[in-house]
Amino acid sequence: MRRQMKQVAFTMRLKPGFAEEYQRRHDEIWPALQSLLKESGITDYHIFLDDATNTLFAFQQTAGEGSSQDLGSNEVVKKWWAYMADIMETHPDHSPITKSLTKVFSLK
């Protein structure tokens, strides 16, 4: 039996002037974080930047029930959030401020 894939989309905000640094840090994503995401069932994870507004658009496809947004209690994720907090809009615990998006259309 094939598992139903779940799609998750959300936005985050980058602080002005940090697009290149954000790209660099993700080009060098920690292997432990990458493994955690995959082990959590995330099969695809894409982040796009709107340069005009510094809005990051994230899209994930997951085989599990959750998404990266549900991994905040993991120490690797907490360390990543702290590492990224200086270049993104975050909550006091360094988790990124996110806004969930509702899917309104799919072309299959």
N, C-alpha and C positions, 0 to 999 in steps of 0.2 A: 504494500500500500504506500503510495506516494504522499509525503507530507505537504500540507498546504503552506505555501510561502506567504509571509506577512510583509507588507511594505510599510515603511515608516519614513516620514519626511518632517523636517523641522528647520527653523532658521536660528542663527546665532549672529552675534555682531562682533566684528573685528574693530579694534581701536584704529583710528586713522593713522596711516603711514606704516602699517605693519604687514602689508600683503606679502612682501618678499620674505620676511621672517617667518610668517605663518607657513608659507610654501616650503621653506627650508626645513622647518621643524617636522613637517609631515613627510617630506622626502626622506627624513632620517627617523621615521617612526620606530619606537622601541620594539624589538622582536617580542618581548613579553606582552606588550599591549596588543600587538597584531595577533599573537597566538590566543590571547584571552578573547578577543572579538570573534575569531573564527570558532573557538571552542564553545562560545555562547550561541552559535548558530547563525551568526551574521555572515552571509555568503557574498554580499556586495555592499560596499559602503563608498559613496561618492560625495564629495563636498565641492561646491561651486561658489565663486565669489562674484558679487555684483560690485565692481569697483566704484561705481557712482555713490553707493550708499553704505559700503563696507558690510553689507549683509552677506552672510554665509548661508547657503542653502545646502542642507544635508539630506541624502537619500540612502536608505538602507533596505536591503531585502534580507529577511531572516527566516530560518527554518524553525526557530523557537517561538515562544510566546512573547518574549521581551525584545529589547533593543539595547543599544549602547547606553541609553538613558537609564536603564535599570541596573547598571553595574557600578553605581556610585559608592557602594560599600567596599569595593575591592581596592586593596592598597596600591596596585599598579595604576588604576584609574585615578585615585586620589593624588598620586604623585604627578601624573600627566596633567591633571587639572591645575595643580600648583605651578607646574612648569609653563603652562599656557596662560596663566592668569594675568601676566603683565601685558599681554597683547590682545586680550579679549575682554568683553564685558562679562563679568562673573558675579555670582552670589558671594556672600562672605566666606563660604566654605570652598571657594574657588571653582565650584561647578559652573559651567557656562550657562548664561541666561538663554534659555531656549523658548521657542514658540512652536508648538505642534501645528502641523498643517493638515488640512482635511483633503483627501483625494476627491476630486470632482470629475475627473475624466481619465479614461484609459483607452488606448488604441491597441487592439490585439489582432 
